[in-house]
Amino acid sequence: MSDPALGRLAVVGLGPGDEAWRTPEATARLASATDLVGYGPYLRQIGEIGDHQTSHPFPNRKEAVRAAFALDLAASGRDVAIVSSGDPGIFAMATAVVEEMHRENASGRWARVSVTVVPGVTAATAAAARIGAPLGHDLCLISLSDVLKPWDVIERRIEAAASADFVIGLYNPLSRHRPWQLQRALDLIGHHRSADTPVVEAHNVGRTGESIRTLTLGQVNPASVDMRTLLIVGSSTTQQFTDEAGRSWVYTPRSYAGKLPSSED
Ligand SMILES: C[S@@+](CC[C@H](N)C(=O)[O-])C[C@H]1O[C@@H](n2cnc3c(N)ncnc32)[C@H](O)[C@@H]1O
């Protein structure tokens, strides 16, 4: 029989911001943890912590160091939660943790840590919920950050997603260090979509200062976008309308012309 686990590590998705959008499992693991590890602003997103808990804030980046720290802490017998905003598996900490586990698999360094990934509501589905159903059909989620992958890979993926007519969710659209990439991405998409394609510009979804705007591809202005913005670029079939109350709705139909919706779906 193998030894029982010494400690445990939960990689917890906090959701986009609002506590109502945090799963009960995430809330329970955050409450029971002895140690909370994460990028400072995400730890602050948790709010008040208990007297039995220690917070370990980390600077942005250094995900591998943060993951190894959390695994070591759990291996010492602690009950650790390492946090990400949104879903931890989407451009976030779950990958770093599993990658570190893989790297040390042969050494057995963390063999007695019980690891769980606790999913969360990702920014794209949160933004989509605010405006209707823009992700209602096939979609691609692409991060425009070239910190961890080369820009030419990003361009190839945008080109492929745009030419295949996917709805495209753009994460990490722009930062002070990456000022031109968003416009370049929009230009690439524009080779395959008309300028009146609906675009959802979602800023701080579920947080103070939330704003959700419906624009067209031709109207998107990178000057109004930052790292707290998520963009959803519609496919050629995505629709937009404004209801009688003046509320904008965006949706991507599930059925194509000539295909009847199935009663089973
Ligand atoms: C490093 S990624 C992390 C994504 C996160 N794991 C998730 O599932 O939402 C950070 C990017 O996610 C998007 N994002 C995260 N939370 C957001 C929110 N509340 N409102 C709008 N965009 C958000 C932004 O594009 C931001 O630059």
The ligand as an SDF file (V2000), in Angstrom:
LIG
                    3D

 27 29  0  0  0  0  0  0  0  0999 V2000
   -3.8200   35.6020  -17.5480 C   0  0  0  0  0  0  0  0  0  0  0  0
   -5.4470   35.6510  -18.2190 S   0  0  0  0  0  0  0  0  0  0  0  0
   -6.2900   34.7430  -16.9770 C   0  0  0  0  0  0  0  0  0  0  0  0
   -7.6150   34.2170  -17.4350 C   0  0  0  0  0  0  0  0  0  0  0  0
   -8.3870   33.5370  -16.3160 C   0  0  0  0  0  0  0  0  0  0  0  0
   -7.7230   32.3240  -15.8690 N   0  0  0  0  0  0  0  0  0  0  0  0
   -9.8220   33.2110  -16.7430 C   0  0  0  0  0  0  0  0  0  0  0  0
  -10.1450   32.0050  -16.8680 O   0  0  0  0  0  0  0  0  0  0  0  0
  -10.6050   34.1500  -16.9440 O   0  0  0  0  0  0  0  0  0  0  0  0
   -5.9030   37.3090  -17.8960 C   0  0  0  0  0  0  0  0  0  0  0  0
   -6.8640   37.8600  -18.9540 C   0  0  0  0  0  0  0  0  0  0  0  0
   -8.1620   37.3260  -18.7300 O   0  0  0  0  0  0  0  0  0  0  0  0
   -9.1500   38.2990  -19.0480 C   0  0  0  0  0  0  0  0  0  0  0  0
   -9.9390   38.5690  -17.8400 N   0  0  0  0  0  0  0  0  0  0  0  0
   -9.8090   37.9440  -16.6580 C   0  0  0  0  0  0  0  0  0  0  0  0
  -10.7460   38.3840  -15.7860 N   0  0  0  0  0  0  0  0  0  0  0  0
  -11.4760   39.3060  -16.4420 C   0  0  0  0  0  0  0  0  0  0  0  0
  -12.6130   40.1040  -16.0840 C   0  0  0  0  0  0  0  0  0  0  0  0
  -13.1570   40.0460  -14.8650 N   0  0  0  0  0  0  0  0  0  0  0  0
  -13.1180   40.9390  -17.0290 N   0  0  0  0  0  0  0  0  0  0  0  0
  -12.5920   40.9840  -18.2770 C   0  0  0  0  0  0  0  0  0  0  0  0
  -11.5310   40.2460  -18.6610 N   0  0  0  0  0  0  0  0  0  0  0  0
  -10.9810   39.4230  -17.7650 C   0  0  0  0  0  0  0  0  0  0  0  0
   -8.4080   39.5410  -19.5570 C   0  0  0  0  0  0  0  0  0  0  0  0
   -8.2980   39.4260  -20.9660 O   0  0  0  0  0  0  0  0  0  0  0  0
   -7.0480   39.3600  -18.9080 C   0  0  0  0  0  0  0  0  0  0  0  0
   -6.0320   40.0540  -19.6350 O   0  0  0  0  0  0  0  0  0  0  0  0
  1  2  1  0
  2  3  1  0
  2 10  1  0
  3  4  1  0
  4  5  1  0
  5  6  1  0
  5  7  1  0
  7  8  2  0
  7  9  1  0
 10 11  1  0
 11 12  1  0
 11 26  1  0
 12 13  1  0
 13 14  1  0
 13 24  1  0
 14 15  1  0
 14 23  1  0
 15 16  2  0
 16 17  1  0
 17 18  1  0
 17 23  2  0
 18 19  1  0
 18 20  2  0
 20 21  1  0
 21 22  2  0
 22 23  1  0
 24 25  1  0
 24 26  1  0
 26 27  1  0
M  CHG  2   2   1   9  -1
M  END
$$$$
